[in-house]
Amino acid sequence: MTLQLAIGAAELDDLLRHRHVDWLVGKQRADGGFAGREGESDPYYTAFALRALWIAGGLDEPIGKRAAAFLRTRLQRRESIIDLISLIFAAAICEMAVGEVVISDDDHDWRANVAAMLETLRTDDGGFAKTPEGRAGSTYQTFLSVLCHQLIEIPVNDVDAIERFLASQAHPDGGYLEIRAAKRAGVNPTAAAIGTLKAIDRLNVADHRNTIEFLSEMQTDEGGLSANTRIPFADLLSSFTGLLTLSDLEAASRVNIDSVRRYALAMQSPEPNSGGFIGFSLDQTADVEYSFYGLGTLAMCEILSS
């Protein structure tokens, strides 16, 4: 996906792309990592910053080397589940983009330990929970765990159970629930479900006509997509994941791509002469996570308009 986005982002206006690259580069900290709006560097935001820089053509060797050095300092720490998965994603980007190896192919013990940790998240319903104590699977956590297995090159166990879990998360309106106790489907868990089915090679587009309807109905008057039927405004995360999922379902034409593009452009930082993207219309502060979603959405619009 990241390579596909890089192709789309190459078609963006050079001034726009360079402005956001410069902003992202300026967010790299002395330790080589990236942070959120507050706090210290962590793998989660570092992964988003590296992905944004890579698709925008701004991930050069010096930036990648410093980021890789930061990631290596985190290999032996007890990370949260999301930070550990982000570390693996970020390490893969460093290796693919600039040849910096963070996790050695010879480090079989580390990879095996990660796989064992992920197995502690497995639930009786076939999915993966957010914590080892969780009793019910999370659609998003299942997506992340499957991708993580692919990146560490250790096959995930019992793919049939994952497919059954995702089927149990399907909502009659065509979307998917994040957890089974949720009352309504959302764009992001729907994207996670379709992404997981694609990753395990169980995605049959013909089975998801209702999903296409659900996602296409999430486009708001602003042009972007909202997170669910109860939220009246769009956001960049839902716009990116919704558009990407419609593309995977061969149905991106069901939304107005030009309107999505205008929305994403409108989510650029309101600060004069600054780069970065905000998350939604009421937001005022750009961060590296939403900058990835902003650039990713614009890249998808270029791909789908060509």
Buried (B, 14 or more C-beta within 10 A) or exposed (E): BBEBBBEBBBBBEEEBBBBBBEBBBEBBBEBBBBBBEEEEBBBBBBBBBBBBBBBBBBBEEEBBBBBBBBBBEBBEEEBBBBBBBBBBBBBBBBBBBBEBEBBEEEBEEBBEEBBEBBBEBBBEBBBBBBEEEBEBBBBBBBBBBBBBBBBBEBEBEEBEBBBEBBBBBBBEBBBBBBBBEBEEBBBBBBBBBBBBBBBBEBBEBEEBEBBBBBBBBBBBEBBBBBBBBEBEBBBBBBBBBBBBBBBBBEBBEBBEBEBBBBBBBBBBBEEEEBBBBBBBEEBEEBBBBBBBBBBBBBBBBBBBEE
